Amino acid sequence: MPAIGFRIQRQAAMTPKKVEPRKKRSLGVGVGVGCAVAFVFLLLPILYVLSIGPATMLYERRVISFEAGRTFYAPVIWLHDHTPLGPAIEWYEQLWI
């Protein structure tokens, strides 16, 4: 009789166990916050610098004043005057005139 008990235990050990599917993990709030931070710190400064082109066009059409443009774009003007980006900024402005 002990041999029968061994065979039953062995068959039970050989039967495959049911594998439960993994639960989907949600990305959560952290990803949304990370995207917002990336947008603010990476994309907005780039958009600010690139907006000098349309502002130049508006200045040429006398929609905005020289003083307003000079004040708002003072950091971009500094980049133009003190870094090697000067020619690139001039080229980009000329695209909008």
C-alpha positions as CSV (number, residue, x, y, z in Angstrom):
1,M,0.0,0.0,0.0
2,P,2.7,2.5,0.6
3,A,3.7,2.3,-3.1
4,I,0.2,3.5,-4.2
5,G,0.5,6.5,-2.0
6,F,3.9,7.3,-3.5
7,R,2.5,7.1,-7.0
8,I,-0.4,9.5,-6.2
9,Q,2.0,12.0,-4.7
10,R,4.3,11.7,-7.7
11,Q,1.4,12.3,-10.2
12,A,0.2,15.3,-8.2
13,A,3.7,16.8,-8.3
14,M,3.9,16.3,-12.1
15,T,0.6,17.9,-12.9
16,P,1.2,21.5,-14.1
17,K,0.2,24.2,-11.8
18,K,-2.1,26.9,-13.1
19,V,-0.2,30.0,-13.9
20,E,-2.0,33.2,-13.1
21,P,-1.5,36.0,-15.6
22,R,0.5,38.9,-14.5
23,K,-1.4,41.9,-13.4
24,K,-1.0,44.9,-15.7
25,R,0.8,47.7,-13.8
26,S,-0.5,51.1,-14.6
27,L,2.1,53.8,-15.3
28,G,0.6,55.9,-12.6
29,V,0.8,59.6,-11.9
30,G,4.6,59.6,-11.9
31,V,4.9,59.4,-15.7
32,G,2.5,62.3,-16.2
33,V,4.5,64.4,-13.8
34,G,7.7,63.4,-15.5
35,C,6.4,64.4,-18.9
36,A,5.2,67.8,-17.5
37,V,8.6,68.5,-16.0
38,A,10.3,67.5,-19.3
39,F,7.9,69.8,-21.2
40,V,8.5,72.8,-18.9
41,F,12.3,72.4,-18.7
42,L,13.1,71.3,-22.2
43,L,10.5,72.3,-24.7
44,L,9.4,75.7,-23.4
45,P,12.8,77.3,-23.6
46,I,13.3,76.0,-27.1
47,L,9.9,77.4,-28.1
48,Y,10.8,80.7,-26.5
49,V,13.9,81.0,-28.5
50,L,12.2,80.0,-31.7
51,S,9.4,82.5,-31.2
52,I,11.8,85.3,-32.0
53,G,11.1,84.6,-35.7
54,P,7.4,85.4,-35.6
55,A,8.1,88.3,-33.3
56,T,10.5,89.7,-35.9
57,M,7.8,89.4,-38.5
58,L,5.3,91.2,-36.2
59,Y,7.8,94.0,-35.6
60,E,8.4,94.4,-39.3
61,R,4.6,94.8,-39.8
62,R,4.5,97.3,-37.0
63,V,2.3,95.1,-34.8
64,I,4.7,95.2,-31.8
65,S,7.0,97.9,-30.7
66,F,10.8,97.7,-30.8
67,E,10.9,98.3,-27.0
68,A,8.5,95.5,-26.2
69,G,10.4,93.1,-28.4
70,R,13.8,94.2,-27.0
71,T,12.5,93.7,-23.4
72,F,10.8,90.4,-23.9
73,Y,13.7,88.9,-26.0
74,A,16.6,90.3,-24.0
75,P,17.9,86.7,-23.2
76,V,17.8,85.8,-26.9
77,I,19.5,89.0,-27.8
78,W,22.2,88.2,-25.2
79,L,22.7,84.8,-26.8
80,H,23.0,86.5,-30.2
81,D,25.6,89.0,-28.9
82,H,27.7,86.7,-26.6
83,T,27.6,83.2,-28.1
84,P,28.4,81.6,-31.4
85,L,24.6,81.3,-32.0
86,G,24.5,84.8,-33.4
87,P,24.6,83.9,-37.1
88,A,22.1,81.1,-36.6
89,I,19.7,83.4,-34.8
90,E,20.1,86.0,-37.6
91,W,19.4,83.3,-40.3
92,Y,16.3,82.2,-38.5
93,E,15.0,85.7,-38.2
94,Q,15.5,86.3,-41.9
95,L,13.2,83.3,-42.6
96,W,10.3,85.2,-41.1
97,I,10.8,88.6,-42.8
